[in-house]
Amino acid sequence: MILRVFSLLIVLLLASPALAASGAACHGGQSFEQFLASLKQQAAADGVSPRAIAAASPGMVYDQGIVNRDRGQRVFGQVFTEFSRRMAADYRMQQGQAMIKTHARAFARAEQDYGVPPSVIAAFWGLESDFGANMGKLPTLRSLVSLAYDCRRSKMFEAETIAALKIIDRGDLAPAEMIGSWAGELGQTQFLPTHYFNYAVDYDGDGRRDMLRSPADVIGSTANYIANGLKWRRGEPWLQEVRVSGNVPWDQADLTIRHPRSQWAQWGVAYADGRPLPNDNMPASLLLPMGRNGPAFLAYANFAAYTEWNNSLIYSTTAGYLATRIAGAAPMRRPAAPVAQLPFNELRELQQLLVRAGFNVGKVDGVMGQLSRSAVKAMQIKYGLPADSWPTAELLARMRGGPRPNFTQQN
């Protein structure tokens, strides 16, 4: 929940008849009541009992405000150092370490069962809800059916609604207990209902999978999802801060490119404290969330679990970094000088120019996801700029066809 507060700026739109009626367009003209009746039939065909459907029905009502939130969300334009300073703050690291001590038995069991280190679980727990303090206050069923009726992600939320009904049917949660974020996520690590149904485990032995109130269930369930849903590799690292030299070929700094640590060492990459990297064949990617003048990390195969949990590069890198801090790593080195970021409107303009140049950047939304970063790198190579995937004023000026900005390019 907390990550939504700090990594998303929710722009609330005024309800309108057009929005309210939009759901009918992708459901054969059905009213919400007709759509809901059909969805209940799907749930019954999928094995949900009449008892569970009847118990949930009073909460399955349409809420235009939820749809407005979903339509109006956009990622807040923060650079990684700002976001991580707030979200991976010392107090959250210390809380994570304290929770690992308090619930040592459950964490040890989860690591033995699933191979996921306690610090990794604790970092997600802290970022998602501050260890249960902020799980959201909205009725889950109302959110799910509203988003299922809306056309933007209808099939996804139809499946999530049926999964929520299965959770009720299994006896894990009663409908009235299902309170969470506006997007229907539940529990202290904010699981969508499909993840809750498939990966929640009863770690405290009370016969229920309760991710709202049971710390043991939260720890075991989160470890299960990371290991089996996100394919965590037991015993392997996920992220390590490094320092880079000017000898690094910047176009190799990409999550889609891996080299052995021995190769990165030859290019002048070392640990953040200056120690040399191991001269081994362990593959890793060089991650530069703010380009070559910002922080640098080696990202290993397990880092894919973070980008799968949340595909925002800022969030996933922060979560991985916080886990290293909880595990005892030193604070991140700050850039020697501020790293300039294009304002939101210029990021959108750059994306539009990239699309015009023939690149697929996904949604033109001012958010530099992996597709946008890859397109930026390709254009940097074309213009002979350092290809570190970081959008700069110089690249924007080149793509506009105007003169270069009057500044000295940093090396």
C-alpha positions as CSV (number, residue, x, y, z in Angstrom):
1,M,0.0,0.0,0.0
2,I,2.8,2.4,0.9
3,L,4.5,2.0,-2.4
4,R,1.2,3.1,-4.1
5,V,1.2,6.3,-1.9
6,F,4.8,7.2,-2.8
7,S,5.4,5.7,-6.2
8,L,2.0,6.6,-7.7
9,L,0.3,10.0,-8.0
10,I,-3.4,9.2,-8.1
11,V,-5.2,11.7,-10.2
12,L,-8.9,11.5,-9.3
13,L,-11.2,12.2,-12.3
14,L,-14.7,13.4,-12.0
15,A,-17.3,10.7,-12.6
16,S,-19.1,11.0,-15.9
17,P,-22.0,9.2,-17.7
18,A,-19.5,8.1,-20.4
19,L,-17.2,6.4,-17.8
20,A,-20.1,4.8,-16.0
21,A,-21.5,3.3,-19.2
22,S,-18.1,2.3,-20.6
23,G,-18.2,-1.2,-19.1
24,A,-21.2,-2.2,-21.2
25,A,-19.0,-1.7,-24.4
26,C,-16.9,-4.8,-23.8
27,H,-19.7,-7.0,-22.3
28,G,-22.1,-7.2,-25.1
29,G,-24.1,-4.2,-23.9
30,Q,-24.8,-5.8,-20.5
31,S,-25.7,-3.7,-17.6
32,F,-23.6,-4.1,-14.5
33,E,-26.3,-6.3,-12.9
34,Q,-26.4,-8.5,-15.9
35,F,-22.6,-8.7,-16.0
36,L,-22.4,-9.6,-12.3
37,A,-24.9,-12.4,-12.7
38,S,-22.8,-13.8,-15.6
39,L,-19.6,-13.5,-13.5
40,K,-21.3,-15.4,-10.6
41,Q,-22.2,-18.1,-13.0
42,Q,-18.5,-18.3,-14.1
43,A,-17.5,-18.6,-10.5
44,A,-20.0,-21.4,-9.8
45,A,-18.7,-23.2,-12.9
46,D,-15.2,-22.8,-11.6
47,G,-16.2,-24.6,-8.4
48,V,-17.2,-21.8,-6.0
49,S,-20.0,-22.9,-3.7
50,P,-23.4,-21.1,-3.7
51,R,-22.8,-20.4,0.0
52,A,-19.6,-18.4,-0.8
53,I,-21.3,-16.5,-3.6
54,A,-24.3,-15.6,-1.5
55,A,-22.1,-14.4,1.4
56,A,-20.0,-12.2,-1.0
57,S,-23.0,-10.8,-3.0
58,P,-23.8,-7.8,-0.7
59,G,-20.3,-6.5,-1.2
60,M,-20.3,-7.0,-5.0
61,V,-21.5,-3.5,-6.0
62,Y,-20.2,-1.1,-8.7
63,D,-18.1,1.9,-7.6
64,Q,-17.3,4.5,-10.2
65,G,-14.7,6.0,-7.9
66,I,-12.6,2.9,-8.1
67,V,-12.7,3.0,-11.9
68,N,-11.8,6.7,-11.8
69,R,-8.7,5.9,-9.7
70,D,-7.6,3.2,-12.1
71,R,-8.1,5.5,-15.1
72,G,-6.3,8.4,-13.5
73,Q,-3.2,6.7,-12.0
74,R,0.2,7.7,-13.2
75,V,3.7,7.0,-11.9
76,F,5.1,9.9,-10.0
77,G,8.3,11.3,-11.7
78,Q,11.0,10.8,-9.1
79,V,14.6,9.8,-9.7
80,F,15.8,6.7,-8.0
81,T,17.9,8.4,-5.4
82,E,14.9,10.4,-4.2
83,F,12.6,7.5,-4.1
84,S,15.0,5.1,-2.4
85,R,16.0,7.7,0.2
86,R,12.4,7.9,1.2
87,M,11.3,4.3,0.8
88,A,14.5,2.6,1.9
89,A,15.1,4.9,4.8
90,D,17.1,3.9,7.9
91,Y,14.0,3.5,10.0
92,R,12.5,0.9,7.6
93,M,15.8,-1.0,7.5
94,Q,15.9,-1.0,11.3
95,Q,12.2,-2.1,11.5
96,G,13.0,-4.9,9.0
97,Q,15.9,-6.1,11.1
98,A,13.7,-6.0,14.3
99,M,10.9,-8.0,12.6
100,I,13.4,-10.7,11.6
101,K,14.5,-11.0,15.2
102,T,10.9,-10.9,16.6
103,H,9.7,-13.6,14.1
104,A,13.0,-15.5,13.9
105,R,11.4,-18.9,13.9
106,A,9.0,-18.2,11.0
107,F,11.8,-16.5,8.9
108,A,14.2,-19.4,9.5
109,R,11.5,-21.9,8.5
110,A,10.7,-19.9,5.4
111,E,14.3,-19.8,4.3
112,Q,14.6,-23.5,4.9
113,D,11.4,-24.3,3.0
114,Y,11.7,-21.9,0.1
115,G,15.3,-20.6,0.0
116,V,14.3,-17.0,0.3
117,P,16.5,-14.9,2.7
118,P,14.7,-13.1,5.6
119,S,15.9,-9.7,4.4
120,V,14.2,-10.2,1.0
121,I,10.9,-11.0,2.6
122,A,11.2,-8.2,5.1
123,A,12.0,-5.6,2.5
124,F,8.8,-6.4,0.6
125,W,6.8,-6.5,3.8
126,G,8.1,-3.0,4.8
127,L,7.6,-1.4,1.4
128,E,4.1,-2.8,0.8
129,S,2.5,-2.0,4.2
130,D,5.1,-0.9,6.7
131,F,4.7,-4.4,8.3
132,G,0.9,-4.3,8.4
133,A,0.4,-0.7,9.4
134,N,-1.0,0.4,6.1
135,M,-2.9,-2.3,4.1
136,G,-5.7,-0.1,2.7
137,K,-9.2,0.7,3.8
138,L,-11.4,-0.2,0.9
139,P,-13.8,-3.2,0.4
140,T,-11.9,-5.6,-1.8
141,L,-15.0,-7.2,-3.5
142,R,-16.4,-3.8,-4.5
143,S,-13.0,-2.8,-6.1
144,L,-12.7,-6.1,-8.0
145,V,-16.1,-6.2,-9.5
146,S,-15.9,-2.5,-10.5
147,L,-12.6,-3.0,-12.3
148,A,-13.9,-6.3,-13.8
149,Y,-16.9,-4.4,-15.4
150,D,-14.6,-1.6,-16.7
151,C,-13.1,-2.4,-20.1
152,R,-9.5,-1.5,-19.4
153,R,-8.5,-4.7,-17.6
154,S,-11.7,-6.6,-17.5
155,K,-10.5,-10.2,-18.0
156,M,-7.8,-9.7,-15.4
157,F,-10.2,-8.6,-12.7
158,E,-12.8,-11.2,-13.6
159,A,-10.2,-13.7,-12.7
160,E,-9.3,-11.8,-9.5
161,T,-12.9,-11.6,-8.4
162,I,-13.3,-15.4,-8.8
163,A,-10.1,-15.9,-6.9
164,A,-11.4,-13.7,-4.1
165,L,-14.6,-15.9,-4.0
166,K,-12.4,-19.0,-3.7
167,I,-10.6,-17.5,-0.8
168,I,-13.9,-17.0,1.0
169,D,-15.0,-20.5,0.0
170,R,-11.8,-22.0,1.4
171,G,-12.5,-20.3,4.8
172,D,-9.4,-18.1,4.9
173,L,-11.2,-14.8,5.0
174,A,-14.9,-13.7,5.4
175,P,-16.2,-11.1,2.9
176,A,-16.3,-8.4,5.5
177,E,-12.6,-9.0,6.4
178,M,-11.5,-8.4,2.8
179,I,-10.4,-4.8,3.2
180,G,-7.4,-3.6,1.2
181,S,-6.1,-1.2,-1.5
182,W,-8.3,0.3,-4.2
183,A,-6.9,-2.2,-6.7
184,G,-8.1,-5.2,-4.7
185,E,-4.8,-6.2,-3.2
186,L,-4.9,-7.9,0.2
187,G,-2.7,-8.5,3.2
188,Q,0.5,-7.2,4.6
189,T,2.4,-7.9,1.4
190,Q,-0.5,-6.8,-0.8
191,F,-1.3,-9.9,-2.8
192,L,-3.8,-9.9,-5.6
193,P,-6.4,-12.5,-4.9
194,T,-5.0,-15.0,-7.5
195,H,-1.6,-14.8,-5.7
196,Y,-3.3,-15.1,-2.3
197,F,-5.3,-18.2,-3.4
198,N,-2.4,-19.9,-5.1
199,Y,0.5,-19.1,-2.7
200,A,-0.8,-18.2,0.7
201,V,0.2,-20.8,3.4
202,D,-1.0,-21.5,6.9
203,Y,2.3,-21.1,8.8
204,D,0.8,-20.6,12.3
205,G,-1.2,-23.8,12.1
206,D,-4.6,-22.3,12.9
207,G,-6.3,-23.8,9.8
208,R,-6.5,-20.4,7.9
209,R,-4.3,-18.6,5.6
210,D,-4.5,-15.1,7.1
211,M,-2.2,-12.6,5.5
212,L,-4.0,-9.7,7.2
213,R,-3.3,-10.6,10.9
214,S,-0.8,-13.5,11.1
215,P,2.9,-12.5,10.8
216,A,3.8,-16.2,10.3
217,D,1.3,-16.6,7.5
218,V,2.6,-13.4,5.9
219,I,6.3,-14.6,6.1
220,G,5.6,-18.1,4.8
221,S,3.2,-17.0,2.0
222,T,5.5,-14.2,0.8
223,A,8.4,-16.7,0.7
224,N,6.3,-19.2,-1.2
225,Y,5.2,-16.6,-3.8
226,I,8.8,-15.4,-4.3
227,A,10.2,-18.9,-4.6
228,N,7.5,-20.6,-6.7
229,G,5.7,-17.7,-8.3
230,L,8.7,-15.5,-9.1
231,K,11.3,-18.4,-9.4
232,W,13.8,-17.4,-6.8
233,R,17.1,-19.2,-7.0
234,R,18.2,-20.5,-3.6
235,G,21.6,-19.4,-2.4
236,E,22.2,-16.8,-5.1
237,P,22.5,-13.0,-4.7
238,W,20.1,-10.5,-6.2
239,L,21.7,-7.1,-6.2
240,Q,25.1,-5.6,-5.2
241,E,26.2,-2.0,-5.4
242,V,29.3,-1.4,-7.4
243,R,31.4,1.5,-8.7
244,V,32.2,1.9,-12.4
245,S,35.1,3.3,-14.4
246,G,35.1,5.2,-17.7
247,N,36.2,2.0,-19.4
248,V,32.8,0.4,-19.2
249,P,31.1,0.1,-22.6
250,W,27.9,1.8,-21.6
251,D,25.8,0.0,-24.2
252,Q,26.4,-3.2,-22.2
253,A,24.7,-1.7,-19.1
254,D,21.3,-3.3,-19.6
255,L,19.2,-5.8,-17.7
256,T,18.8,-7.8,-20.9
257,I,22.6,-8.2,-21.2
258,R,24.7,-10.4,-18.8
259,H,28.4,-10.9,-18.6
260,P,30.5,-12.9,-16.1
261,R,31.8,-10.9,-13.1
262,S,35.3,-11.5,-14.4
263,Q,34.4,-9.5,-17.5
264,W,32.9,-6.6,-15.5
265,A,36.0,-6.6,-13.5
266,Q,38.1,-6.2,-16.6
267,W,36.1,-3.2,-17.6
268,G,36.8,-1.6,-14.2
269,V,33.7,-2.5,-12.2
270,A,34.5,-3.0,-8.5
271,Y,32.5,-3.3,-5.3
272,A,31.3,0.0,-3.9
273,D,34.0,0.0,-1.3
274,G,36.7,-0.5,-3.9
275,R,37.3,-4.2,-3.4
276,P,37.7,-6.2,-6.7
277,L,34.9,-8.4,-8.0
278,P,35.4,-12.1,-7.8
279,N,37.1,-13.4,-10.9
280,D,34.4,-16.0,-11.6
281,N,31.8,-16.8,-14.3
282,M,28.7,-15.8,-12.3
283,P,26.6,-13.8,-14.8
284,A,25.3,-10.4,-13.9
285,S,23.8,-7.3,-15.6
286,L,25.0,-3.8,-14.9
287,L,22.1,-1.7,-13.7
288,L,22.3,2.1,-14.0
289,P,18.9,3.3,-12.8
290,M,20.0,7.0,-13.4
291,G,22.6,6.5,-16.1
292,R,26.4,6.4,-15.8
293,N,26.5,9.4,-13.4
294,G,24.2,7.8,-10.9
295,P,24.3,4.8,-8.6
296,A,25.4,1.5,-10.1
297,F,24.5,-2.1,-9.3
298,L,25.2,-5.6,-10.4
299,A,21.9,-7.3,-10.9
300,Y,21.8,-11.1,-10.8
301,A,19.3,-13.7,-12.0
302,N,17.3,-13.3,-8.8
303,F,16.7,-9.6,-9.5
304,A,14.1,-10.8,-12.1
305,A,11.9,-11.6,-9.1
306,Y,11.8,-7.9,-8.2
307,T,10.9,-6.7,-11.7
308,E,8.2,-9.4,-11.8
309,W,6.8,-8.3,-8.4
310,N,6.6,-4.7,-9.7
311,N,7.8,-3.8,-13.2
312,S,8.7,-0.2,-12.1
313,L,12.5,-0.1,-12.3
314,I,12.6,2.5,-9.5
315,Y,10.5,0.3,-7.2
316,S,12.2,-2.9,-8.0
317,T,15.7,-1.5,-7.5
318,T,14.6,0.2,-4.3
319,A,13.2,-3.1,-3.0
320,G,16.4,-5.0,-3.9
321,Y,18.5,-2.3,-2.3
322,L,16.5,-2.2,0.9
323,A,16.9,-6.0,1.2
324,T,20.7,-5.6,1.0
325,R,20.5,-2.9,3.7
326,I,18.4,-5.1,6.0
327,A,21.0,-7.9,5.3
328,G,23.8,-5.6,6.5
329,A,25.1,-3.8,3.4
330,A,26.5,-0.2,3.7
331,P,24.4,2.7,2.6
332,M,24.4,3.5,-1.1
333,R,27.0,6.0,-2.4
334,R,25.4,9.2,-3.5
335,P,26.3,10.7,-6.9
336,A,29.1,13.3,-6.7
337,A,26.9,15.8,-8.5
338,P,23.1,16.0,-9.0
339,V,21.9,13.9,-12.0
340,A,19.5,15.9,-14.1
341,Q,16.2,14.4,-15.0
342,L,13.9,15.6,-17.8
343,P,10.6,16.9,-16.6
344,F,7.5,14.8,-17.1
345,N,6.3,16.7,-20.2
346,E,9.7,16.4,-21.9
347,L,9.8,12.6,-21.1
348,R,6.5,12.2,-22.9
349,E,7.8,14.3,-25.8
350,L,10.9,12.1,-26.0
351,Q,8.7,9.0,-26.1
352,Q,6.6,10.5,-28.8
353,L,9.7,11.2,-30.9
354,L,10.9,7.7,-30.3
355,V,7.6,6.3,-31.5
356,R,7.9,8.6,-34.6
357,A,11.4,7.1,-35.1
358,G,9.9,3.6,-35.3
359,F,10.4,2.4,-31.7
360,N,7.9,0.6,-29.5
361,V,7.9,2.3,-26.1
362,G,4.7,0.9,-24.8
363,K,2.4,3.5,-23.4
364,V,3.5,7.1,-24.0
365,D,3.1,8.2,-20.4
366,G,6.3,9.9,-19.4
367,V,7.4,6.8,-17.6
368,M,10.8,5.4,-18.7
369,G,10.1,1.6,-18.6
370,Q,12.4,-1.0,-20.2
371,L,11.0,-0.5,-23.7
372,S,11.6,3.3,-23.5
373,R,15.1,2.8,-22.0
374,S,16.0,0.4,-24.8
375,A,14.8,2.9,-27.4
376,V,16.8,5.7,-25.7
377,K,19.9,3.5,-25.8
378,A,19.5,2.8,-29.5
379,M,19.2,6.5,-30.3
380,Q,22.2,7.4,-28.1
381,I,24.2,4.9,-30.2
382,K,22.9,6.5,-33.4
383,Y,24.0,10.0,-32.2
384,G,27.3,8.9,-30.8
385,L,26.3,9.7,-27.2
386,P,27.2,7.5,-24.2
387,A,24.6,4.7,-24.5
388,D,23.6,4.4,-20.8
389,S,19.8,4.5,-21.5
390,W,19.3,7.6,-19.4
391,P,17.2,10.3,-21.2
392,T,19.0,13.6,-21.4
393,A,18.4,17.1,-22.7
394,E,21.0,16.6,-25.3
395,L,19.3,13.5,-26.7
396,L,16.0,15.3,-26.7
397,A,17.5,18.2,-28.6
398,R,19.1,15.9,-31.2
399,M,15.8,14.2,-31.8
400,R,14.0,17.5,-32.1
401,G,16.6,18.4,-34.7
402,G,17.7,21.6,-32.9
403,P,21.1,22.7,-31.5
404,R,22.7,21.0,-28.6
405,P,22.1,22.4,-25.2
406,N,24.9,24.6,-23.9
407,F,26.5,22.3,-21.3
408,T,29.5,20.1,-21.0
409,Q,28.7,16.4,-21.2
410,Q,29.9,14.5,-18.1
411,N,32.0,11.4,-18.7
